[in-house]
Amino acid sequence: MTEQLHLMDLETYLDKLVLSQPLRDPAIRQAIRAFELPDGSRGLDAGCGIGSHTLLLAEMLGPGGHVIGLDLSTEFVAHAQRLAEQSSLSTQVSFRQGNVNELPFDDNTFDWAWSVDCVGHPTVGEPLTAMQTLARVVRPGGQVVILGHSSQMLLPGYPLLEARLNATASTMTLLAEGMKPEAHFLRALGWFREAGFAEPTARTVVGTVHAPLDDGVRRALISLFGMLWGEMQSKMAQADREEYRRLTDPESPDFILDSPDYYAFFTYSMFEGRVARE
Ligand SMILES: C[S@@+](CC[C@H](N)C(=O)[O-])C[C@H]1O[C@@H](n2cnc3c(N)ncnc32)[C@H](O)[C@@H]1O
């Protein structure tokens, strides 16, 4: 029973990653461009999920480069491998199962490492452990970059409702309550410093969408509404729940994604540092 449930959760999770691609990929491309990958270099995508960013990284690196995608989930790794085989980049990427806290690579294996929505997430473990492990496998002078989804405005015209939905969601997640401020993703500069990285910097990457929305972005936004707020509807005040459903249910005559004025944005916070030279 537990195994069945686990499999169902995993499939749902995988579906969500696939669905989110049209929304997230343009922002991730911006972040990769800002990262300025050295041509022909060798990199690691830690916590690669279904491998879609591993492929984007390889595409930007050009033919001489290679990216290894690593993920804890064997199912995700298998999916990533299938995705790569269907692409023109199959020789420039490879995938393996592993834990970002105990990376199965020799010291100085990579020129750089990258991680999106993985390192720094409370469920992945103590961030300092992952940061030190990444510093070990990247050569001195090489860059480590971690990105995390950090905010969004998805209900234009309803700022108070959106603020209340977010407040209700935060009280229910381990991302806010009872967490030390230093452990929060937005404090990642401190992790870079503590792990001995040089030149830690931060920037914000913004994803923007507006009407008319194509089908992929529309499906991704519907999935995101559900992911952010769907499961805590019982905790919403009744008036907020009704308003939430009126705006986010595709069957509602007031479905917000049908508005010709629809505009939304979300941010990724991106932290970078260089492995200190010996
Ligand atoms: C939110 S997903 C992000 C996936 C991908 N980076 C993306 O942005 O599409 C988080 C991923 O981290 C993986 N993960 C969680 N803990 C991990 C760990 N300790 N080591 C490696 N991967 C881990 C999960 O299996 C999942 O694929």
PDBQT file of the ligand as one rigid body, heavy atoms in Angstrom, charges set to zero:
ROOT
HETATM    1  C1  LIG A 301      11.702  20.151  -7.378  1.00  0.00    +0.000 C 
HETATM    2  S1  LIG A 301      12.615  18.892  -8.162  1.00  0.00    +0.000 S 
HETATM    3  C2  LIG A 301      13.645  19.856  -9.222  1.00  0.00    +0.000 C 
HETATM    4  C3  LIG A 301      14.167  19.067 -10.368  1.00  0.00    +0.000 C 
HETATM    5  C4  LIG A 301      14.933  19.880 -11.416  1.00  0.00    +0.000 C 
HETATM    6  N1  LIG A 301      16.131  20.465 -10.878  1.00  0.00    +0.000 N 
HETATM    7  C5  LIG A 301      14.033  20.976 -11.954  1.00  0.00    +0.000 C 
HETATM    8  O1  LIG A 301      14.192  22.135 -11.534  1.00  0.00    +0.000 OA
HETATM    9  O2  LIG A 301      13.168  20.647 -12.779  1.00  0.00    +0.000 OA
HETATM   10  C6  LIG A 301      13.764  18.383  -6.913  1.00  0.00    +0.000 C 
HETATM   11  C7  LIG A 301      14.587  17.194  -7.330  1.00  0.00    +0.000 C 
HETATM   12  O3  LIG A 301      15.602  16.956  -6.349  1.00  0.00    +0.000 OA
HETATM   13  C8  LIG A 301      15.726  15.553  -6.193  1.00  0.00    +0.000 C 
HETATM   14  N2  LIG A 301      16.353  15.310  -4.877  1.00  0.00    +0.000 N 
HETATM   15  C9  LIG A 301      15.805  15.439  -3.655  1.00  0.00    +0.000 A 
HETATM   16  N3  LIG A 301      16.708  15.153  -2.699  1.00  0.00    +0.000 NA
HETATM   17  C10 LIG A 301      17.875  14.843  -3.344  1.00  0.00    +0.000 A 
HETATM   18  C11 LIG A 301      19.162  14.452  -2.900  1.00  0.00    +0.000 A 
HETATM   19  N4  LIG A 301      19.453  14.335  -1.608  1.00  0.00    +0.000 N 
HETATM   20  N5  LIG A 301      20.106  14.205  -3.825  1.00  0.00    +0.000 NA
HETATM   21  C12 LIG A 301      19.815  14.321  -5.165  1.00  0.00    +0.000 A 
HETATM   22  N6  LIG A 301      18.604  14.671  -5.627  1.00  0.00    +0.000 NA
HETATM   23  C13 LIG A 301      17.636  14.945  -4.735  1.00  0.00    +0.000 A 
HETATM   24  C14 LIG A 301      14.317  15.034  -6.336  1.00  0.00    +0.000 C 
HETATM   25  O4  LIG A 301      14.289  13.650  -6.651  1.00  0.00    +0.000 OA
HETATM   26  C15 LIG A 301      13.785  15.913  -7.444  1.00  0.00    +0.000 C 
HETATM   27  O5  LIG A 301      14.025  15.366  -8.705  1.00  0.00    +0.000 OA
ENDROOT
TORSDOF 0
